[in-house]
Structure formats: structure tokens, C-alpha cells
Amino acid sequence: MHRKPEVTSHRGRLRAAFGTRDTGPMTGAAQVSTIDVVTERGRFATMSAAPLTTVRGWVLLIPGFTGSKEDFEPILPLLAAAAVAYDQRGQYQTPGGYAASYTLEALASDALSIADAGGPDRAVEGT
């Protein structure tokens, strides 16, 4: 019986998932940082990364309703863009709200407030 090896690093998880071989350090890969961002819509737990090379854009990664920002952790350092992933209301490290805060319009407003706080012209700063 073939057994998959235990993988502990992000690079290792990617190699295991995609069958790539280790070619040494990733060039242009960025460090991932975890920051709480406070907006007019509330406090949101985020993970962000910017490439060590030229930034080619800005990406806001929004997890599905049962996911969290950690779903994007393995790919954040590999994007050729500044990237931010966040927990939506009630996900993992972001507090929940009252029932009306879970409408599509409210969740879209949350996403826009995160984009405004850490968009392409600004660094994401937390408290």
C-alpha cells in the first residue's frame, strides 16, 4: 500500500498536490503576514503578501462561506501581485455580526471596505 508522506511546509504541500519537484528556493516568493484590518464595516482578520519582484497587480481573495483566509495561504506568496485574503464575518478570526450583516449586499460592502483599506495604492495596515 502506497502511503503519502506527511507534508509540513507550504512548498511541500504544493509539491505533494501538483507533483512538482524541488528546484531550490522559490524566486520572487513573498512572506505572508497576518494583520487585523479595521474598517468602517468592522474588524477583519487578513493575510497579505507582496512579491519580492515587480508587482503586476492587486488581488483580493474572498473565501467561500465555509472557508477562511487560510484556504489561500499556499498560493499567496506565489502570486505575481500584491494579494490580500480575509475571513468574512463569522469565519475563523473575524467576529460575526447580526443577521442583516450576512446579506449579499453587506458582504460585498465588507469586501469593498477591505479593498479600500489595502488597495493597490496603499499598504494594508492593521491594529
Backbone as XML, in Angstrom:
<?xml version="1.0"?>
<chain id="A" units="angstrom">
  <residue number="1" name="MET">
    <atom name="N" x="0.845" y="-1.182" z="0.000"/>
    <atom name="CA" x="0.000" y="0.000" z="0.000"/>
    <atom name="C" x="0.882" y="1.235" z="0.000"/>
  </residue>
  <residue number="2" name="HIS">
    <atom name="N" x="0.655" y="2.125" z="-0.973"/>
    <atom name="CA" x="1.429" y="3.361" z="-1.073"/>
    <atom name="C" x="0.859" y="4.398" z="-0.126"/>
  </residue>
  <residue number="3" name="ARG">
    <atom name="N" x="1.714" y="4.987" z="0.657"/>
    <atom name="CA" x="1.277" y="5.979" z="1.636"/>
    <atom name="C" x="1.902" y="7.325" z="1.319"/>
  </residue>
  <residue number="4" name="LYS">
    <atom name="N" x="1.086" y="8.375" z="1.321"/>
    <atom name="CA" x="1.607" y="9.721" z="1.060"/>
    <atom name="C" x="2.460" y="10.176" z="2.233"/>
  </residue>
  <residue number="5" name="PRO">
    <atom name="N" x="3.587" y="10.836" z="1.945"/>
    <atom name="CA" x="4.404" y="11.356" z="3.046"/>
    <atom name="C" x="3.721" y="12.532" z="3.722"/>
  </residue>
  <residue number="6" name="GLU">
    <atom name="N" x="3.992" y="12.720" z="5.003"/>
    <atom name="CA" x="3.446" y="13.866" z="5.720"/>
    <atom name="C" x="4.162" y="15.118" z="5.231"/>
  </residue>
  <residue number="7" name="VAL">
    <atom name="N" x="3.386" y="16.139" z="4.927"/>
    <atom name="CA" x="3.935" y="17.380" z="4.385"/>
    <atom name="C" x="3.659" y="18.490" z="5.378"/>
  </residue>
  <residue number="8" name="THR">
    <atom name="N" x="4.702" y="19.259" z="5.709"/>
    <atom name="CA" x="4.507" y="20.301" z="6.703"/>
    <atom name="C" x="4.664" y="21.712" z="6.151"/>
  </residue>
  <residue number="9" name="SER">
    <atom name="N" x="5.443" y="21.920" z="5.110"/>
    <atom name="CA" x="5.649" y="23.276" z="4.601"/>
    <atom name="C" x="4.695" y="23.575" z="3.455"/>
  </residue>
  <residue number="10" name="HIS">
    <atom name="N" x="4.533" y="24.877" z="3.163"/>
    <atom name="CA" x="3.683" y="25.276" z="2.040"/>
    <atom name="C" x="4.253" y="24.753" z="0.741"/>
  </residue>
  <residue number="11" name="ARG">
    <atom name="N" x="5.558" y="24.881" z="0.570"/>
    <atom name="CA" x="6.190" y="24.371" z="-0.645"/>
    <atom name="C" x="5.973" y="22.880" z="-0.750"/>
  </residue>
  <residue number="12" name="GLY">
    <atom name="N" x="6.098" y="22.188" z="0.374"/>
    <atom name="CA" x="5.896" y="20.743" z="0.377"/>
    <atom name="C" x="4.476" y="20.365" z="0.019"/>
  </residue>
  <residue number="13" name="ARG">
    <atom name="N" x="3.499" y="21.125" z="0.539"/>
    <atom name="CA" x="2.094" y="20.855" z="0.211"/>
    <atom name="C" x="1.845" y="21.063" z="-1.273"/>
  </residue>
  <residue number="14" name="LEU">
    <atom name="N" x="2.426" y="22.125" z="-1.839"/>
    <atom name="CA" x="2.247" y="22.372" z="-3.266"/>
    <atom name="C" x="2.899" y="21.271" z="-4.089"/>
  </residue>
  <residue number="15" name="ARG">
    <atom name="N" x="4.105" y="20.864" z="-3.698"/>
    <atom name="CA" x="4.771" y="19.771" z="-4.417"/>
    <atom name="C" x="3.941" y="18.503" z="-4.340"/>
  </residue>
  <residue number="16" name="ALA">
    <atom name="N" x="3.402" y="18.194" z="-3.156"/>
    <atom name="CA" x="2.590" y="16.984" z="-2.994"/>
    <atom name="C" x="1.314" y="17.063" z="-3.819"/>
  </residue>
  <residue number="17" name="ALA">
    <atom name="N" x="0.685" y="18.239" z="-3.856"/>
    <atom name="CA" x="-0.577" y="18.389" z="-4.578"/>
    <atom name="C" x="-0.380" y="18.360" z="-6.088"/>
  </residue>
  <residue number="18" name="PHE">
    <atom name="N" x="0.699" y="18.985" z="-6.572"/>
    <atom name="CA" x="0.868" y="19.132" z="-8.013"/>
    <atom name="C" x="1.983" y="18.277" z="-8.594"/>
  </residue>
  <residue number="19" name="GLY">
    <atom name="N" x="2.654" y="17.510" z="-7.755"/>
    <atom name="CA" x="3.676" y="16.606" z="-8.254"/>
    <atom name="C" x="4.922" y="17.301" z="-8.764"/>
  </residue>
  <residue number="20" name="THR">
    <atom name="N" x="5.193" y="18.521" z="-8.327"/>
    <atom name="CA" x="6.388" y="19.220" z="-8.778"/>
    <atom name="C" x="7.582" y="18.745" z="-7.977"/>
  </residue>
  <residue number="21" name="ARG">
    <atom name="N" x="8.753" y="18.946" z="-8.537"/>
    <atom name="CA" x="9.948" y="18.543" z="-7.808"/>
    <atom name="C" x="10.633" y="19.769" z="-7.231"/>
  </residue>
  <residue number="22" name="ASP">
    <atom name="N" x="11.416" y="19.562" z="-6.213"/>
    <atom name="CA" x="12.094" y="20.667" z="-5.544"/>
    <atom name="C" x="13.215" y="21.174" z="-6.436"/>
  </residue>
  <residue number="23" name="THR">
    <atom name="N" x="13.148" y="22.451" z="-6.792"/>
    <atom name="CA" x="14.187" y="23.058" z="-7.620"/>
    <atom name="C" x="14.922" y="24.137" z="-6.852"/>
  </residue>
  <residue number="24" name="GLY">
    <atom name="N" x="14.846" y="24.098" z="-5.535"/>
    <atom name="CA" x="15.520" y="25.090" z="-4.715"/>
    <atom name="C" x="14.569" y="26.179" z="-4.282"/>
  </residue>
  <residue number="25" name="PRO">
    <atom name="N" x="15.115" y="27.275" z="-3.750"/>
    <atom name="CA" x="14.263" y="28.353" z="-3.234"/>
    <atom name="C" x="13.392" y="28.956" z="-4.336"/>
  </residue>
  <residue number="26" name="MET">
    <atom name="N" x="12.170" y="29.318" z="-3.962"/>
    <atom name="CA" x="11.279" y="29.972" z="-4.907"/>
    <atom name="C" x="11.767" y="31.392" z="-5.140"/>
  </residue>
  <residue number="27" name="THR">
    <atom name="N" x="11.927" y="31.756" z="-6.405"/>
    <atom name="CA" x="12.337" y="33.124" z="-6.695"/>
    <atom name="C" x="11.110" y="34.007" z="-6.779"/>
  </residue>
  <residue number="28" name="GLY">
    <atom name="N" x="11.170" y="35.151" z="-6.182"/>
    <atom name="CA" x="10.054" y="36.085" z="-6.229"/>
    <atom name="C" x="8.950" y="35.789" z="-5.231"/>
  </residue>
  <residue number="29" name="ALA">
    <atom name="N" x="9.085" y="34.712" z="-4.439"/>
    <atom name="CA" x="8.042" y="34.380" z="-3.463"/>
    <atom name="C" x="8.132" y="35.333" z="-2.287"/>
  </residue>
  <residue number="30" name="ALA">
    <atom name="N" x="6.989" y="35.713" z="-1.778"/>
    <atom name="CA" x="6.921" y="36.688" z="-0.690"/>
    <atom name="C" x="6.567" y="36.013" z="0.624"/>
  </residue>
  <residue number="31" name="GLN">
    <atom name="N" x="6.858" y="36.691" z="1.702"/>
    <atom name="CA" x="6.431" y="36.252" z="3.017"/>
    <atom name="C" x="4.968" y="36.609" z="3.207"/>
  </residue>
  <residue number="32" name="VAL">
    <atom name="N" x="4.249" y="35.760" z="3.902"/>
    <atom name="CA" x="2.846" y="36.016" z="4.204"/>
    <atom name="C" x="2.760" y="36.613" z="5.597"/>
  </residue>
  <residue number="33" name="SER">
    <atom name="N" x="2.007" y="37.692" z="5.740"/>
    <atom name="CA" x="1.818" y="38.298" z="7.057"/>
    <atom name="C" x="0.337" y="38.293" z="7.408"/>
  </residue>
  <residue number="34" name="THR">
    <atom name="N" x="0.054" y="38.157" z="8.688"/>
    <atom name="CA" x="-1.312" y="38.157" z="9.192"/>
    <atom name="C" x="-1.541" y="39.466" z="9.933"/>
  </residue>
  <residue number="35" name="ILE">
    <atom name="N" x="-2.585" y="40.191" z="9.526"/>
    <atom name="CA" x="-2.859" y="41.520" z="10.076"/>
    <atom name="C" x="-4.360" y="41.679" z="10.274"/>
  </residue>
  <residue number="36" name="ASP">
    <atom name="N" x="-4.778" y="42.278" z="11.373"/>
    <atom name="CA" x="-6.176" y="42.663" z="11.549"/>
    <atom name="C" x="-6.365" y="44.025" z="10.900"/>
  </residue>
  <residue number="37" name="VAL">
    <atom name="N" x="-7.372" y="44.132" z="10.037"/>
    <atom name="CA" x="-7.679" y="45.398" z="9.369"/>
    <atom name="C" x="-8.992" y="45.902" z="9.944"/>
  </residue>
  <residue number="38" name="VAL">
    <atom name="N" x="-8.979" y="47.141" z="10.407"/>
    <atom name="CA" x="-10.185" y="47.759" z="10.952"/>
    <atom name="C" x="-10.701" y="48.749" z="9.927"/>
  </residue>
  <residue number="39" name="THR">
    <atom name="N" x="-11.963" y="48.560" z="9.513"/>
    <atom name="CA" x="-12.600" y="49.449" z="8.543"/>
    <atom name="C" x="-13.874" y="49.998" z="9.168"/>
  </residue>
  <residue number="40" name="GLU">
    <atom name="N" x="-14.561" y="50.847" z="8.430"/>
    <atom name="CA" x="-15.849" y="51.352" z="8.925"/>
    <atom name="C" x="-16.876" y="50.230" z="9.025"/>
  </residue>
  <residue number="41" name="ARG">
    <atom name="N" x="-16.614" y="49.087" z="8.413"/>
    <atom name="CA" x="-17.519" y="47.935" z="8.448"/>
    <atom name="C" x="-17.189" y="46.962" z="9.568"/>
  </residue>
  <residue number="42" name="GLY">
    <atom name="N" x="-16.062" y="47.168" z="10.249"/>
    <atom name="CA" x="-15.674" y="46.281" z="11.346"/>
    <atom name="C" x="-14.229" y="45.840" z="11.247"/>
  </residue>
  <residue number="43" name="ARG">
    <atom name="N" x="-13.873" y="44.880" z="12.106"/>
    <atom name="CA" x="-12.510" y="44.332" z="12.127"/>
    <atom name="C" x="-12.490" y="43.034" z="11.335"/>
  </residue>
  <residue number="44" name="PHE">
    <atom name="N" x="-11.484" y="42.893" z="10.448"/>
    <atom name="CA" x="-11.347" y="41.701" z="9.629"/>
    <atom name="C" x="-9.927" y="41.155" z="9.758"/>
  </residue>
  <residue number="45" name="ALA">
    <atom name="N" x="-9.828" y="39.851" z="9.975"/>
    <atom name="CA" x="-8.528" y="39.182" z="10.014"/>
    <atom name="C" x="-8.085" y="38.949" z="8.570"/>
  </residue>
  <residue number="46" name="THR">
    <atom name="N" x="-6.855" y="39.364" z="8.236"/>
    <atom name="CA" x="-6.361" y="39.225" z="6.865"/>
    <atom name="C" x="-5.006" y="38.531" z="6.839"/>
  </residue>
  <residue number="47" name="MET">
    <atom name="N" x="-4.665" y="38.000" z="5.692"/>
    <atom name="CA" x="-3.313" y="37.528" z="5.370"/>
    <atom name="C" x="-2.931" y="38.277" z="4.112"/>
  </residue>
  <residue number="48" name="SER">
    <atom name="N" x="-1.721" y="38.774" z="4.049"/>
    <atom name="CA" x="-1.318" y="39.503" z="2.853"/>
    <atom name="C" x="0.095" y="39.128" z="2.461"/>
  </residue>
  <residue number="49" name="ALA">
    <atom name="N" x="0.394" y="39.358" z="1.184"/>
    <atom name="CA" x="1.727" y="39.112" z="0.650"/>
    <atom name="C" x="1.935" y="40.030" z="-0.539"/>
  </residue>
  <residue number="50" name="ALA">
    <atom name="N" x="3.160" y="40.426" z="-0.751"/>
    <atom name="CA" x="3.537" y="41.180" z="-1.945"/>
    <atom name="C" x="4.774" y="40.498" z="-2.509"/>
  </residue>
  <residue number="51" name="PRO">
    <atom name="N" x="4.867" y="40.359" z="-3.821"/>
    <atom name="CA" x="6.019" y="39.674" z="-4.397"/>
    <atom name="C" x="7.301" y="40.441" z="-4.138"/>
  </residue>
  <residue number="52" name="LEU">
    <atom name="N" x="8.415" y="39.723" z="-4.130"/>
    <atom name="CA" x="9.708" y="40.352" z="-3.931"/>
    <atom name="C" x="10.202" y="41.008" z="-5.212"/>
  </residue>
  <residue number="53" name="THR">
    <atom name="N" x="9.533" y="40.708" z="-6.314"/>
    <atom name="CA" x="9.863" y="41.309" z="-7.603"/>
    <atom name="C" x="8.814" y="42.368" z="-7.925"/>
  </residue>
  <residue number="54" name="THR">
    <atom name="N" x="8.732" y="42.786" z="-9.165"/>
    <atom name="CA" x="7.784" y="43.811" z="-9.581"/>
    <atom name="C" x="6.344" y="43.362" z="-9.354"/>
  </residue>
  <residue number="55" name="VAL">
    <atom name="N" x="5.552" y="44.227" z="-8.737"/>
    <atom name="CA" x="4.137" y="43.937" z="-8.515"/>
    <atom name="C" x="3.398" y="44.146" z="-9.832"/>
  </residue>
  <residue number="56" name="ARG">
    <atom name="N" x="2.628" y="43.147" z="-10.244"/>
    <atom name="CA" x="1.908" y="43.216" z="-11.516"/>
    <atom name="C" x="0.419" y="43.479" z="-11.340"/>
  </residue>
  <residue number="57" name="GLY">
    <atom name="N" x="-0.025" y="43.747" z="-10.133"/>
    <atom name="CA" x="-1.433" y="43.988" z="-9.899"/>
    <atom name="C" x="-1.753" y="43.830" z="-8.426"/>
  </residue>
  <residue number="58" name="TRP">
    <atom name="N" x="-3.045" y="43.850" z="-8.123"/>
    <atom name="CA" x="-3.502" y="43.698" z="-6.743"/>
    <atom name="C" x="-4.701" y="42.784" z="-6.747"/>
  </residue>
  <residue number="59" name="VAL">
    <atom name="N" x="-4.731" y="41.816" z="-5.830"/>
    <atom name="CA" x="-5.784" y="40.809" z="-5.794"/>
    <atom name="C" x="-6.391" y="40.744" z="-4.401"/>
  </residue>
  <residue number="60" name="LEU">
    <atom name="N" x="-7.725" y="40.722" z="-4.338"/>
    <atom name="CA" x="-8.439" y="40.490" z="-3.087"/>
    <atom name="C" x="-9.052" y="39.096" z="-3.193"/>
  </residue>
  <residue number="61" name="LEU">
    <atom name="N" x="-8.619" y="38.177" z="-2.332"/>
    <atom name="CA" x="-9.091" y="36.797" z="-2.352"/>
    <atom name="C" x="-10.171" y="36.628" z="-1.292"/>
  </residue>
  <residue number="62" name="ILE">
    <atom name="N" x="-11.364" y="36.220" z="-1.712"/>
    <atom name="CA" x="-12.513" y="36.103" z="-0.821"/>
    <atom name="C" x="-12.868" y="34.623" z="-0.681"/>
  </residue>
  <residue number="63" name="PRO">
    <atom name="N" x="-12.789" y="34.082" z="0.526"/>
    <atom name="CA" x="-13.113" y="32.659" z="0.698"/>
    <atom name="C" x="-14.612" y="32.400" z="0.586"/>
  </residue>
  <residue number="64" name="GLY">
    <atom name="N" x="-14.954" y="31.160" z="0.297"/>
    <atom name="CA" x="-16.351" y="30.754" z="0.302"/>
    <atom name="C" x="-16.913" y="30.835" z="1.705"/>
  </residue>
  <residue number="65" name="PHE">
    <atom name="N" x="-18.227" y="30.709" z="1.821"/>
    <atom name="CA" x="-18.881" y="30.926" z="3.109"/>
    <atom name="C" x="-18.372" y="29.988" z="4.198"/>
  </residue>
  <residue number="66" name="THR">
    <atom name="N" x="-17.983" y="28.772" z="3.856"/>
    <atom name="CA" x="-17.487" y="27.839" z="4.880"/>
    <atom name="C" x="-15.965" y="27.791" z="4.927"/>
  </residue>
  <residue number="67" name="GLY">
    <atom name="N" x="-15.304" y="28.696" z="4.222"/>
    <atom name="CA" x="-13.851" y="28.708" z="4.186"/>
    <atom name="C" x="-13.270" y="29.757" z="5.109"/>
  </residue>
  <residue number="68" name="SER">
    <atom name="N" x="-11.996" y="30.055" z="4.883"/>
    <atom name="CA" x="-11.316" y="31.116" z="5.622"/>
    <atom name="C" x="-10.122" y="31.582" z="4.800"/>
  </residue>
  <residue number="69" name="LYS">
    <atom name="N" x="-9.483" y="32.639" z="5.272"/>
    <atom name="CA" x="-8.328" y="33.182" z="4.568"/>
    <atom name="C" x="-7.219" y="32.156" z="4.414"/>
  </residue>
  <residue number="70" name="GLU">
    <atom name="N" x="-7.137" y="31.202" z="5.341"/>
    <atom name="CA" x="-6.091" y="30.179" z="5.292"/>
    <atom name="C" x="-6.198" y="29.286" z="4.056"/>
  </residue>
  <residue number="71" name="ASP">
    <atom name="N" x="-7.360" y="29.264" z="3.413"/>
    <atom name="CA" x="-7.508" y="28.494" z="2.177"/>
    <atom name="C" x="-6.533" y="28.978" z="1.109"/>
  </residue>
  <residue number="72" name="PHE">
    <atom name="N" x="-6.143" y="30.249" z="1.174"/>
    <atom name="CA" x="-5.281" y="30.841" z="0.163"/>
    <atom name="C" x="-3.810" y="30.900" z="0.579"/>
  </residue>
  <residue number="73" name="GLU">
    <atom name="N" x="-3.500" y="30.497" z="1.793"/>
    <atom name="CA" x="-2.140" y="30.629" z="2.310"/>
    <atom name="C" x="-1.075" y="30.000" z="1.398"/>
  </residue>
  <residue number="74" name="PRO">
    <atom name="N" x="-1.291" y="28.813" z="0.838"/>
    <atom name="CA" x="-0.245" y="28.225" z="-0.003"/>
    <atom name="C" x="0.041" y="29.006" z="-1.284"/>
  </residue>
  <residue number="75" name="ILE">
    <atom name="N" x="-0.948" y="29.719" z="-1.822"/>
    <atom name="CA" x="-0.716" y="30.417" z="-3.085"/>
    <atom name="C" x="-0.357" y="31.890" z="-2.921"/>
  </residue>
  <residue number="76" name="LEU">
    <atom name="N" x="-0.612" y="32.466" z="-1.748"/>
    <atom name="CA" x="-0.335" y="33.901" z="-1.568"/>
    <atom name="C" x="1.088" y="34.283" z="-1.963"/>
  </residue>
  <residue number="77" name="PRO">
    <atom name="N" x="2.117" y="33.572" z="-1.506"/>
    <atom name="CA" x="3.475" y="34.004" z="-1.854"/>
    <atom name="C" x="3.825" y="33.797" z="-3.322"/>
  </residue>
  <residue number="78" name="LEU">
    <atom name="N" x="3.035" y="33.042" z="-4.047"/>
    <atom name="CA" x="3.356" y="32.719" z="-5.432"/>
    <atom name="C" x="2.714" y="33.643" z="-6.447"/>
  </residue>
  <residue number="79" name="LEU">
    <atom name="N" x="1.753" y="34.439" z="-6.014"/>
    <atom name="CA" x="1.077" y="35.345" z="-6.938"/>
    <atom name="C" x="2.023" y="36.460" z="-7.385"/>
  </residue>
  <residue number="80" name="ALA">
    <atom name="N" x="1.911" y="36.858" z="-8.634"/>
    <atom name="CA" x="2.724" y="37.965" z="-9.144"/>
    <atom name="C" x="1.990" y="39.278" z="-8.927"/>
  </residue>
  <residue number="81" name="ALA">
    <atom name="N" x="1.341" y="39.379" z="-7.777"/>
    <atom name="CA" x="0.564" y="40.574" z="-7.438"/>
    <atom name="C" x="0.607" y="40.740" z="-5.931"/>
  </residue>
  <residue number="82" name="ALA">
    <atom name="N" x="0.342" y="41.940" z="-5.488"/>
    <atom name="CA" x="0.106" y="42.120" z="-4.061"/>
    <atom name="C" x="-1.247" y="41.485" z="-3.794"/>
  </residue>
  <residue number="83" name="ALA">
    <atom name="N" x="-1.357" y="40.693" z="-2.748"/>
    <atom name="CA" x="-2.584" y="39.940" z="-2.518"/>
    <atom name="C" x="-3.001" y="40.023" z="-1.060"/>
  </residue>
  <residue number="84" name="VAL">
    <atom name="N" x="-4.300" y="40.074" z="-0.846"/>
    <atom name="CA" x="-4.870" y="40.057" z="0.497"/>
    <atom name="C" x="-6.003" y="39.047" z="0.505"/>
  </residue>
  <residue number="85" name="ALA">
    <atom name="N" x="-6.012" y="38.163" z="1.490"/>
    <atom name="CA" x="-7.125" y="37.248" z="1.733"/>
    <atom name="C" x="-7.664" y="37.581" z="3.111"/>
  </residue>
  <residue number="86" name="TYR">
    <atom name="N" x="-8.971" y="37.434" z="3.306"/>
    <atom name="CA" x="-9.527" y="37.776" z="4.614"/>
    <atom name="C" x="-10.609" y="36.798" z="5.010"/>
  </residue>
  <residue number="87" name="ASP">
    <atom name="N" x="-10.891" y="36.756" z="6.316"/>
    <atom name="CA" x="-12.012" y="35.980" z="6.835"/>
    <atom name="C" x="-13.248" y="36.856" z="6.753"/>
  </residue>
  <residue number="88" name="GLN">
    <atom name="N" x="-14.314" y="36.338" z="6.146"/>
    <atom name="CA" x="-15.572" y="37.072" z="6.132"/>
    <atom name="C" x="-16.183" y="37.033" z="7.532"/>
  </residue>
  <residue number="89" name="ARG">
    <atom name="N" x="-17.247" y="37.787" z="7.736"/>
    <atom name="CA" x="-17.924" y="37.832" z="9.040"/>
    <atom name="C" x="-18.219" y="36.421" z="9.547"/>
  </residue>
  <residue number="90" name="GLY">
    <atom name="N" x="-17.824" y="36.159" z="10.778"/>
    <atom name="CA" x="-18.113" y="34.878" z="11.404"/>
    <atom name="C" x="-17.194" y="33.745" z="10.984"/>
  </residue>
  <residue number="91" name="GLN">
    <atom name="N" x="-16.214" y="34.017" z="10.134"/>
    <atom name="CA" x="-15.259" y="32.997" z="9.738"/>
    <atom name="C" x="-14.022" y="33.108" z="10.614"/>
  </residue>
  <residue number="92" name="TYR">
    <atom name="N" x="-13.554" y="32.021" z="11.108"/>
    <atom name="CA" x="-12.328" y="31.860" z="11.879"/>
    <atom name="C" x="-12.012" y="33.041" z="12.794"/>
  </residue>
  <residue number="93" name="GLN">
    <atom name="N" x="-11.188" y="34.003" z="12.363"/>
    <atom name="CA" x="-10.715" y="35.046" z="13.277"/>
    <atom name="C" x="-11.430" y="36.388" z="13.137"/>
  </residue>
  <residue number="94" name="THR">
    <atom name="N" x="-12.468" y="36.459" z="12.324"/>
    <atom name="CA" x="-13.247" y="37.690" z="12.202"/>
    <atom name="C" x="-14.565" y="37.480" z="12.934"/>
  </residue>
  <residue number="95" name="PRO">
    <atom name="N" x="-14.913" y="38.409" z="13.834"/>
    <atom name="CA" x="-16.155" y="38.229" z="14.602"/>
    <atom name="C" x="-17.390" y="38.243" z="13.706"/>
  </residue>
  <residue number="96" name="GLY">
    <atom name="N" x="-18.422" y="37.552" z="14.153"/>
    <atom name="CA" x="-19.702" y="37.534" z="13.440"/>
    <atom name="C" x="-20.474" y="38.808" z="13.705"/>
  </residue>
  <residue number="97" name="GLY">
    <atom name="N" x="-21.624" y="38.897" z="13.085"/>
    <atom name="CA" x="-22.465" y="40.079" z="13.252"/>
    <atom name="C" x="-23.907" y="39.659" z="13.426"/>
  </residue>
  <residue number="98" name="TYR">
    <atom name="N" x="-24.773" y="40.607" z="13.357"/>
    <atom name="CA" x="-26.205" y="40.340" z="13.451"/>
    <atom name="C" x="-26.678" y="39.808" z="12.091"/>
  </residue>
  <residue number="99" name="ALA">
    <atom name="N" x="-27.873" y="39.262" z="12.026"/>
    <atom name="CA" x="-28.380" y="38.571" z="10.834"/>
    <atom name="C" x="-28.303" y="39.431" z="9.566"/>
  </residue>
  <residue number="100" name="ALA">
    <atom name="N" x="-28.606" y="40.711" z="9.664"/>
    <atom name="CA" x="-28.611" y="41.576" z="8.479"/>
    <atom name="C" x="-27.209" y="41.766" z="7.893"/>
  </residue>
  <residue number="101" name="SER">
    <atom name="N" x="-26.162" y="41.470" z="8.660"/>
    <atom name="CA" x="-24.803" y="41.668" z="8.153"/>
    <atom name="C" x="-24.351" y="40.533" z="7.235"/>
  </residue>
  <residue number="102" name="TYR">
    <atom name="N" x="-25.218" y="39.542" z="6.995"/>
    <atom name="CA" x="-24.855" y="38.413" z="6.145"/>
    <atom name="C" x="-25.564" y="38.443" z="4.786"/>
  </residue>
  <residue number="103" name="THR">
    <atom name="N" x="-26.169" y="39.552" z="4.424"/>
    <atom name="CA" x="-26.786" y="39.656" z="3.101"/>
    <atom name="C" x="-25.680" y="39.803" z="2.059"/>
  </residue>
  <residue number="104" name="LEU">
    <atom name="N" x="-26.000" y="39.509" z="0.818"/>
    <atom name="CA" x="-25.025" y="39.654" z="-0.259"/>
    <atom name="C" x="-24.512" y="41.088" z="-0.329"/>
  </residue>
  <residue number="105" name="GLU">
    <atom name="N" x="-25.415" y="42.047" z="-0.162"/>
    <atom name="CA" x="-25.014" y="43.455" z="-0.213"/>
    <atom name="C" x="-24.051" y="43.801" z="0.921"/>
  </residue>
  <residue number="106" name="ALA">
    <atom name="N" x="-24.322" y="43.291" z="2.129"/>
    <atom name="CA" x="-23.456" y="43.570" z="3.275"/>
    <atom name="C" x="-22.086" y="42.926" z="3.092"/>
  </residue>
  <residue number="107" name="LEU">
    <atom name="N" x="-22.048" y="41.690" z="2.607"/>
    <atom name="CA" x="-20.766" y="41.008" z="2.393"/>
    <atom name="C" x="-19.967" y="41.692" z="1.282"/>
  </residue>
  <residue number="108" name="ALA">
    <atom name="N" x="-20.655" y="42.172" z="0.244"/>
    <atom name="CA" x="-19.976" y="42.917" z="-0.820"/>
    <atom name="C" x="-19.419" y="44.232" z="-0.280"/>
  </residue>
  <residue number="109" name="SER">
    <atom name="N" x="-20.163" y="44.897" z="0.592"/>
    <atom name="CA" x="-19.670" y="46.135" z="1.210"/>
    <atom name="C" x="-18.442" y="45.853" z="2.068"/>
  </residue>
  <residue number="110" name="ASP">
    <atom name="N" x="-18.437" y="44.716" z="2.758"/>
    <atom name="CA" x="-17.256" y="44.328" z="3.537"/>
    <atom name="C" x="-16.044" y="44.181" z="2.615"/>
  </residue>
  <residue number="111" name="ALA">
    <atom name="N" x="-16.227" y="43.485" z="1.487"/>
    <atom name="CA" x="-15.124" y="43.282" z="0.539"/>
    <atom name="C" x="-14.603" y="44.620" z="0.017"/>
  </residue>
  <residue number="112" name="LEU">
    <atom name="N" x="-15.512" y="45.534" z="-0.296"/>
    <atom name="CA" x="-15.083" y="46.850" z="-0.778"/>
    <atom name="C" x="-14.329" y="47.619" z="0.300"/>
  </residue>
  <residue number="113" name="SER">
    <atom name="N" x="-14.746" y="47.467" z="1.565"/>
    <atom name="CA" x="-14.041" y="48.180" z="2.639"/>
    <atom name="C" x="-12.633" y="47.622" z="2.829"/>
  </residue>
  <residue number="114" name="ILE">
    <atom name="N" x="-12.457" y="46.312" z="2.654"/>
    <atom name="CA" x="-11.110" y="45.716" z="2.724"/>
    <atom name="C" x="-10.280" y="46.225" z="1.554"/>
  </residue>
  <residue number="115" name="ALA">
    <atom name="N" x="-10.861" y="46.261" z="0.370"/>
    <atom name="CA" x="-10.143" y="46.769" z="-0.802"/>
    <atom name="C" x="-9.742" y="48.227" z="-0.609"/>
  </residue>
  <residue number="116" name="ASP">
    <atom name="N" x="-10.632" y="49.038" z="-0.044"/>
    <atom name="CA" x="-10.302" y="50.442" z="0.216"/>
    <atom name="C" x="-9.177" y="50.568" z="1.230"/>
  </residue>
  <residue number="117" name="ALA">
    <atom name="N" x="-9.165" y="49.692" z="2.231"/>
    <atom name="CA" x="-8.143" y="49.758" z="3.275"/>
    <atom name="C" x="-6.781" y="49.293" z="2.784"/>
  </residue>
  <residue number="118" name="GLY">
    <atom name="N" x="-6.761" y="48.391" z="1.823"/>
    <atom name="CA" x="-5.477" y="47.836" z="1.382"/>
    <atom name="C" x="-5.343" y="47.717" z="-0.098"/>
  </residue>
  <residue number="119" name="GLY">
    <atom name="N" x="-5.952" y="48.623" z="-0.833"/>
    <atom name="CA" x="-5.929" y="48.565" z="-2.289"/>
    <atom name="C" x="-4.572" y="48.804" z="-2.878"/>
  </residue>
  <residue number="120" name="PRO">
    <atom name="N" x="-4.504" y="48.864" z="-4.193"/>
    <atom name="CA" x="-3.229" y="48.926" z="-4.882"/>
    <atom name="C" x="-2.372" y="50.134" z="-4.570"/>
  </residue>
  <residue number="121" name="ASP">
    <atom name="N" x="-2.966" y="51.211" z="-4.082"/>
    <atom name="CA" x="-2.194" y="52.411" z="-3.772"/>
    <atom name="C" x="-1.805" y="52.503" z="-2.301"/>
  </residue>
  <residue number="122" name="ARG">
    <atom name="N" x="-2.217" y="51.503" z="-1.490"/>
    <atom name="CA" x="-1.956" y="51.577" z="-0.056"/>
    <atom name="C" x="-1.442" y="50.235" z="0.452"/>
  </residue>
  <residue number="123" name="ALA">
    <atom name="N" x="-0.650" y="50.305" z="1.469"/>
    <atom name="CA" x="-0.279" y="49.078" z="2.185"/>
    <atom name="C" x="-1.383" y="48.762" z="3.173"/>
  </residue>
  <residue number="124" name="VAL">
    <atom name="N" x="-1.618" y="47.492" z="3.405"/>
    <atom name="CA" x="-2.612" y="47.112" z="4.397"/>
    <atom name="C" x="-2.005" y="47.300" z="5.770"/>
  </residue>
  <residue number="125" name="GLU">
    <atom name="N" x="-2.635" y="48.111" z="6.595"/>
    <atom name="CA" x="-2.150" y="48.349" z="7.943"/>
    <atom name="C" x="-3.212" y="47.932" z="8.925"/>
  </residue>
  <residue number="126" name="GLY">
    <atom name="N" x="-2.808" y="47.253" z="9.971"/>
    <atom name="CA" x="-3.770" y="46.789" z="10.967"/>
    <atom name="C" x="-3.499" y="47.390" z="12.316"/>
  </residue>
  <residue number="127" name="THR">
    <atom name="N" x="-4.284" y="46.931" z="13.286"/>
    <atom name="CA" x="-4.104" y="47.415" z="14.650"/>
    <atom name="C" x="-3.489" y="46.329" z="15.489"/>
  </residue>
</chain>
